[in-house]
Amino acid sequence: MKYYSYNNFFMNFSNKTKLGIILALENKPLSVSEITERIKGEQSRISHNLSKLLQCHILDVKQKGKQRIYSLNNETVAPILKIVKKHVKKNCLKGCNKKIS
């Protein structure tokens, strides 16, 4: 059971669409249409992946009128991303021209 839980958590970061959603929400909460625009994906695919990210509580969602506004789980996921970003900048970009903002 423990292995499955960890696997389920990390699968959210290994999927290109899910990771794109997570990174799009790094700076501020967004609606589905804003996420779709930012990551240039199909809205149905993004909506499907949003539900998976919510299941593992990677994201939070609030209703704002007719829109659902998604944000990162600030208690656990946002701090993890900061640590990962620091690690990537220090260890994973050597010899690579790609930059992380």
N, CA and C atoms as a LAMMPS dump frame, in Angstrom:
ITEM: TIMESTEP
0
ITEM: NUMBER OF ATOMS
303
ITEM: BOX BOUNDS ff ff ff
-5.0000000000000000e+02 5.0000000000000000e+02
-5.0000000000000000e+02 5.0000000000000000e+02
-5.0000000000000000e+02 5.0000000000000000e+02
ITEM: ATOMS id mol type element x y z
1 1 1 N 0.82 -1.195 0
2 1 2 C 0 0 0
3 1 3 C 0.865 1.262 0
4 2 1 N 1.931 1.253 0.814
5 2 2 C 2.817 2.414 0.897
6 2 3 C 3.478 2.688 -0.457
7 3 1 N 3.984 1.639 -1.1
8 3 2 C 4.615 1.791 -2.41
9 3 3 C 3.638 2.4 -3.405
10 4 1 N 2.412 1.894 -3.412
11 4 2 C 1.396 2.394 -4.337
12 4 3 C 1.139 3.881 -4.098
13 5 1 N 1.073 4.3 -2.845
14 5 2 C 0.822 5.705 -2.518
15 5 3 C 1.949 6.6 -3.025
16 6 1 N 3.192 6.191 -2.804
17 6 2 C 4.328 6.964 -3.3
18 6 3 C 4.341 6.992 -4.824
19 7 1 N 4.103 5.847 -5.406
20 7 2 C 4.07 5.761 -6.862
21 7 3 C 2.993 6.683 -7.427
22 8 1 N 1.828 6.656 -6.834
23 8 2 C 0.718 7.493 -7.276
24 8 3 C 1.094 8.97 -7.177
25 9 1 N 1.745 9.356 -6.081
26 9 2 C 2.171 10.745 -5.894
27 9 3 C 3.159 11.166 -6.986
28 10 1 N 4.214 10.383 -7.183
29 10 2 C 5.259 10.766 -8.133
30 10 3 C 4.807 10.668 -9.591
31 11 1 N 3.828 9.83 -9.872
32 11 2 C 3.284 9.748 -11.237
33 11 3 C 2.713 11.097 -11.679
34 12 1 N 2.224 11.879 -10.735
35 12 2 C 1.69 13.201 -11.062
36 12 3 C 2.768 14.134 -11.607
37 13 1 N 3.998 13.914 -11.215
38 13 2 C 5.096 14.769 -11.662
39 13 3 C 5.802 14.221 -12.894
40 14 1 N 5.555 12.968 -13.228
41 14 2 C 6.209 12.373 -14.392
42 14 3 C 5.37 12.488 -15.658
43 15 1 N 4.106 12.826 -15.518
44 15 2 C 3.226 13.002 -16.661
45 15 3 C 3.386 14.431 -17.184
46 16 1 N 3.652 14.57 -18.485
47 16 2 C 3.934 15.883 -19.077
48 16 3 C 2.79 16.878 -18.868
49 17 1 N 1.557 16.441 -19.073
50 17 2 C 0.419 17.349 -18.915
51 17 3 C 0.245 17.752 -17.458
52 18 1 N 0.326 16.784 -16.558
53 18 2 C 0.161 17.092 -15.131
54 18 3 C 1.273 18.014 -14.64
55 19 1 N 2.5 17.752 -15.056
56 19 2 C 3.608 18.609 -14.657
57 19 3 C 3.424 20.012 -15.221
58 20 1 N 2.951 20.115 -16.459
59 20 2 C 2.668 21.423 -17.055
60 20 3 C 1.64 22.199 -16.243
61 21 1 N 0.609 21.502 -15.786
62 21 2 C -0.415 22.129 -14.948
63 21 3 C 0.204 22.607 -13.631
64 22 1 N 0.969 21.74 -12.999
65 22 2 C 1.608 22.079 -11.721
66 22 3 C 2.49 23.316 -11.88
67 23 1 N 3.304 23.338 -12.914
68 23 2 C 4.203 24.475 -13.125
69 23 3 C 3.454 25.742 -13.508
70 24 1 N 2.345 25.605 -14.227
71 24 2 C 1.521 26.764 -14.586
72 24 3 C 0.927 27.415 -13.335
73 25 1 N 0.68 26.617 -12.322
74 25 2 C 0.069 27.12 -11.087
75 25 3 C 1.1 27.553 -10.045
76 26 1 N 2.353 27.492 -10.42
77 26 2 C 3.423 27.794 -9.464
78 26 3 C 3.341 29.224 -8.915
79 27 1 N 2.934 30.171 -9.75
80 27 2 C 2.942 31.576 -9.326
81 27 3 C 1.598 32.125 -8.88
82 28 1 N 0.497 31.536 -9.406
83 28 2 C -0.815 32.043 -9.006
84 28 3 C -1.911 31.059 -9.404
85 29 1 N -3.043 31.137 -8.71
86 29 2 C -4.184 30.282 -9.054
87 29 3 C -4.736 30.643 -10.434
88 30 1 N -5.263 29.628 -11.129
89 30 2 C -5.783 29.825 -12.488
90 30 3 C -7.048 29.002 -12.701
91 31 1 N -7.855 29.443 -13.657
92 31 2 C -9.024 28.67 -14.082
93 31 3 C -8.589 27.645 -15.126
94 32 1 N -9.49 26.739 -15.474
95 32 2 C -9.181 25.719 -16.489
96 32 3 C -8.798 26.385 -17.808
97 33 1 N -9.544 27.399 -18.224
98 33 2 C -9.24 28.043 -19.507
99 33 3 C -7.886 28.74 -19.471
100 34 1 N -7.517 29.326 -18.332
101 34 2 C -6.197 29.965 -18.217
102 34 3 C -5.085 28.924 -18.256
103 35 1 N -5.298 27.793 -17.594
104 35 2 C -4.309 26.707 -17.623
105 35 3 C -4.168 26.185 -19.05
106 36 1 N -5.294 25.976 -19.714
107 36 2 C -5.297 25.487 -21.101
108 36 3 C -4.492 26.417 -22.002
109 37 1 N -4.692 27.703 -21.836
110 37 2 C -3.978 28.698 -22.635
111 37 3 C -2.48 28.674 -22.344
112 38 1 N -2.129 28.556 -21.08
113 38 2 C -0.712 28.577 -20.687
114 38 3 C 0.061 27.362 -21.179
115 39 1 N -0.547 26.186 -21.07
116 39 2 C 0.22 24.991 -21.444
117 39 3 C -0.116 24.483 -22.842
118 40 1 N -0.979 25.204 -23.527
119 40 2 C -1.322 24.88 -24.921
120 40 3 C -1.8 23.429 -25.071
121 41 1 N -2.765 23.072 -24.243
122 41 2 C -3.292 21.708 -24.295
123 41 3 C -4.777 21.696 -24.609
124 42 1 N -5.302 20.499 -24.783
125 42 2 C -6.738 20.335 -25.007
126 42 3 C -7.449 20.449 -23.671
127 43 1 N -8.536 21.205 -23.632
128 43 2 C -9.23 21.436 -22.364
129 43 3 C -9.744 20.138 -21.745
130 44 1 N -10.215 19.203 -22.57
131 44 2 C -10.722 17.946 -22.008
132 44 3 C -9.601 17.153 -21.332
133 45 1 N -8.424 17.135 -21.95
134 45 2 C -7.273 16.437 -21.353
135 45 3 C -6.841 17.123 -20.068
136 46 1 N -6.833 18.439 -20.077
137 46 2 C -6.426 19.187 -18.889
138 46 3 C -7.431 18.968 -17.76
139 47 1 N -8.714 19.002 -18.077
140 47 2 C -9.747 18.765 -17.06
141 47 3 C -9.605 17.376 -16.448
142 48 1 N -9.342 16.39 -17.287
143 48 2 C -9.142 15.022 -16.8
144 48 3 C -7.947 14.959 -15.844
145 49 1 N -6.857 15.596 -16.227
146 49 2 C -5.658 15.583 -15.39
147 49 3 C -5.827 16.417 -14.119
148 50 1 N -6.614 17.47 -14.182
149 50 2 C -6.902 18.249 -12.977
150 50 3 C -7.6 17.386 -11.938
151 51 1 N -8.525 16.556 -12.387
152 51 2 C -9.232 15.686 -11.434
153 51 3 C -8.271 14.69 -10.784
154 52 1 N -7.304 14.185 -11.549
155 52 2 C -6.306 13.261 -10.982
156 52 3 C -5.415 13.981 -9.962
157 53 1 N -5.043 15.216 -10.267
158 53 2 C -4.204 15.995 -9.345
159 53 3 C -4.965 16.342 -8.063
160 54 1 N -6.255 16.533 -8.18
161 54 2 C -7.076 16.8 -7
162 54 3 C -7.202 15.564 -6.118
163 55 1 N -7.268 14.395 -6.736
164 55 2 C -7.408 13.145 -5.974
165 55 3 C -6.245 12.928 -5.017
166 56 1 N -5.064 13.334 -5.431
167 56 2 C -3.869 13.153 -4.6
168 56 3 C -3.557 14.427 -3.802
169 57 1 N -4.44 15.38 -3.87
170 57 2 C -4.329 16.667 -3.181
171 57 3 C -3.048 17.427 -3.54
172 58 1 N -2.655 17.284 -4.807
173 58 2 C -1.557 18.089 -5.33
174 58 3 C -2.064 19.524 -5.488
175 59 1 N -3.336 19.638 -5.85
176 59 2 C -3.988 20.93 -6.071
177 59 3 C -5.137 21.131 -5.098
178 60 1 N -5.5 22.398 -4.95
179 60 2 C -6.719 22.797 -4.264
180 60 3 C -7.603 23.476 -5.307
181 61 1 N -8.897 23.504 -5.057
182 61 2 C -9.829 24.17 -5.975
183 61 3 C -10.862 24.94 -5.173
184 62 1 N -11.201 26.119 -5.684
185 62 2 C -12.247 26.949 -5.081
186 62 3 C -13.208 27.372 -6.18
187 63 1 N -14.456 27.461 -5.823
188 63 2 C -15.48 27.916 -6.755
189 63 3 C -15.536 29.435 -6.7
190 64 1 N -15.469 30.083 -7.878
191 64 2 C -15.573 31.539 -7.976
192 64 3 C -16.619 31.826 -9.043
193 65 1 N -17.857 32.015 -8.612
194 65 2 C -18.954 32.14 -9.567
195 65 3 C -19.131 30.811 -10.278
196 66 1 N -19.084 30.842 -11.607
197 66 2 C -19.213 29.616 -12.397
198 66 3 C -17.863 28.944 -12.654
199 67 1 N -16.778 29.619 -12.297
200 67 2 C -15.445 29.086 -12.555
201 67 3 C -14.894 28.342 -11.343
202 68 1 N -14.102 27.346 -11.664
203 68 2 C -13.323 26.654 -10.64
204 68 3 C -11.893 27.176 -10.768
205 69 1 N -11.349 27.655 -9.672
206 69 2 C -10.005 28.218 -9.663
207 69 3 C -9.082 27.228 -8.942
208 70 1 N -8.049 26.817 -9.648
209 70 2 C -7.111 25.811 -9.143
210 70 3 C -5.845 26.484 -8.623
211 71 1 N -5.291 25.921 -7.57
212 71 2 C -4.031 26.401 -7.015
213 71 3 C -3.252 25.199 -6.482
214 72 1 N -1.959 25.409 -6.287
215 72 2 C -1.132 24.353 -5.7
216 72 3 C -1.471 24.186 -4.23
217 73 1 N -1.299 23.003 -3.733
218 73 2 C -1.411 22.75 -2.303
219 73 3 C -0.22 23.47 -1.665
220 74 1 N -0.5 24.595 -1.017
221 74 2 C 0.572 25.439 -0.455
222 74 3 C 1.241 24.845 0.773
223 75 1 N 0.57 23.925 1.415
224 75 2 C 1.14 23.336 2.629
225 75 3 C 2.272 22.358 2.311
226 76 1 N 2.099 21.57 1.244
227 76 2 C 3.092 20.529 0.963
228 76 3 C 3.711 20.619 -0.429
229 77 1 N 2.913 20.813 -1.455
230 77 2 C 3.427 20.751 -2.826
231 77 3 C 4.273 21.975 -3.183
232 78 1 N 3.823 23.169 -2.82
233 78 2 C 4.597 24.374 -3.133
234 78 3 C 6.007 24.313 -2.52
235 79 1 N 6.149 23.918 -1.244
236 79 2 C 7.507 23.787 -0.69
237 79 3 C 8.354 22.72 -1.394
238 80 1 N 7.72 21.622 -1.782
239 80 2 C 8.443 20.576 -2.517
240 80 3 C 8.979 21.14 -3.831
241 81 1 N 8.147 21.914 -4.545
242 81 2 C 8.584 22.499 -5.814
243 81 3 C 9.765 23.441 -5.629
244 82 1 N 9.778 24.203 -4.543
245 82 2 C 10.914 25.101 -4.273
246 82 3 C 12.2 24.304 -4.081
247 83 1 N 12.101 23.204 -3.366
248 83 2 C 13.274 22.352 -3.139
249 83 3 C 13.727 21.728 -4.457
250 84 1 N 12.797 21.243 -5.245
251 84 2 C 13.125 20.627 -6.536
252 84 3 C 13.779 21.658 -7.459
253 85 1 N 13.221 22.862 -7.494
254 85 2 C 13.772 23.927 -8.342
255 85 3 C 15.226 24.228 -7.96
256 86 1 N 15.483 24.308 -6.66
257 86 2 C 16.843 24.554 -6.176
258 86 3 C 17.775 23.414 -6.589
259 87 1 N 17.301 22.186 -6.437
260 87 2 C 18.097 21.019 -6.817
261 87 3 C 18.394 21.023 -8.319
262 88 1 N 17.39 21.291 -9.124
263 88 2 C 17.56 21.284 -10.581
264 88 3 C 18.562 22.356 -11.003
265 89 1 N 18.419 23.558 -10.453
266 89 2 C 19.353 24.638 -10.795
267 89 3 C 20.788 24.268 -10.436
268 90 1 N 20.959 23.61 -9.298
269 90 2 C 22.303 23.268 -8.82
270 90 3 C 22.879 22.042 -9.525
271 91 1 N 22.051 21.055 -9.821
272 91 2 C 22.582 19.762 -10.247
273 91 3 C 22.179 19.271 -11.63
274 92 1 N 21.14 19.807 -12.196
275 92 2 C 20.614 19.21 -13.427
276 92 3 C 20.759 20.07 -14.667
277 93 1 N 21.291 21.249 -14.547
278 93 2 C 21.392 22.129 -15.708
279 93 3 C 22.814 22.271 -16.239
280 94 1 N 23.754 21.586 -15.63
281 94 2 C 25.145 21.679 -16.076
282 94 3 C 25.256 21.166 -17.505
283 95 1 N 25.84 21.986 -18.365
284 95 2 C 25.993 21.584 -19.764
285 95 3 C 24.723 21.683 -20.57
286 96 1 N 23.711 22.276 -20.003
287 96 2 C 22.429 22.405 -20.671
288 96 3 C 22.096 23.887 -20.82
289 97 1 N 21.554 24.284 -21.962
290 97 2 C 21.23 25.681 -22.203
291 97 3 C 19.868 26.083 -21.694
292 98 1 N 19.064 25.116 -21.247
293 98 2 C 17.724 25.435 -20.761
294 98 3 C 17.811 26.048 -19.378
295 99 1 N 17.001 27.082 -19.154
296 99 2 C 16.992 27.755 -17.863
297 99 3 C 15.635 27.599 -17.215
298 100 1 N 15.647 27.61 -15.914
299 100 2 C 14.411 27.588 -15.132
300 100 3 C 14.25 28.963 -14.513
301 101 1 N 13.073 29.517 -14.633
302 101 2 C 12.857 30.851 -14.058
303 101 3 C 12.621 30.775 -12.572
